[in-house]
Amino acid sequence: MAGKPKSMSQIKQLLLLHQQGKGKKAIARTLGISKTTVKSYLNKFPALTSGSKAMSLPELVKLENPVLEAKFHAGNPAYKDDRYDDLISHMEYCNTP
C-alpha cells in the first residue's frame, strides 16, 4: 500500500471476496491488484472488527465510502497531537495584519 490507496469500491469487493472464502491470490487476480496490497488491507481488517468500536464485515461494507476510507486510512497522526491544536491556535495571530 505504499502507492496510491485503492478505491473504496475495490476495498468493499476485497472484503466481500474474503468473506466468501477466496484466497489472497484469487482476490488479487479478480480485482487486478497485487497480493501484497490484498494482504495489507486484510491485515487491517481484524483491528476494525475487534475492540470497543468493533464492526462486522457487513456493517463495514454498508458504510459510506468516506467513512470507510477514514477507517482504513486514518491520516496523519500528527493532526491528533495536542501540539497541532496549539499551533493552530497561533495561526490566526500570525495571519492578522
N, C-alpha and C positions, 0 to 999 in steps of 0.2 A: 504494500500500500504506500510505498514511497512516492509513487506517481500521483496522478490526479485521482481524487476519490470517485468511486463509481456512483452512478445514478441510483437514487433510492428505489426505483422500479426494479433495477437489477438486484439490489440487495434484498428486496422482498421476494423476488424469484429465487434467489440463492437460498433464503431461509425456508421457503416452501419446498424446494427440491431436497434440502437437507431433512426436512420433516418427513418427506416421502421415503427417506432411507437411501437416497442417492449418495454416492461417494464423491469425494473432492474432485477426483479426475473427471467424473461424469458431469458434475456441476460446471466445472471449468470449461469443458468442451461445449456443453449446451449454451452457456452464456457468452462464450468467446473471451474468457478472461483466464489469467494464469491460475494454476493450482495454489501458488503461494498467496495470491490475493484471496482466494476462497478460504484458505486456511486462516488467514489473518482475520477475516470477518467472522468466521466460525469461532475463533478463539475469543472474540469479544462477546459472543452470544451468551456464554454462561454467566458473565458478570451482569448482564441485563436481566437474567431470569432468576437471580438469587438476591437475597438481602431484603431490606425493608420496602424498597420500591420495586419489587420483582414484578415482571410482566411475562405472561406466557407468549409463546410464539404467535398464536392467532391474534393476541392483543397487539403485539408489535407490528404485525402485518397490516392491521387496521389503522395504525397511526397515520396522520397526515405526513407527507414527505419531509417538511421542515422539522417536525418534531422527531421523527425517526432519525434524520440526519444529525440532529443535536445529540442523540443518544450514542450514535456510532462515532461521531467526530465532535468531541466536546469542545474543541477550540483550544486556544492558548491558555494554559492555566495561569499565566501572569495576570489575566484580567480578573481572576478570583482572589488575588492577593490584596491585602489591606493597603499596601503601598500604592497600588494602582488608584484606589479611591482617593488617597491623599494627593497624589499627583494631579488627578482630575480636578480636585478642589482648588488647586493653584492655577489651573489653566485659564480660568475666567479672569483672574487677576492679570495674567500675562497678556491677554488679548484686549484689555481695555486701553483706550488711547490716553 
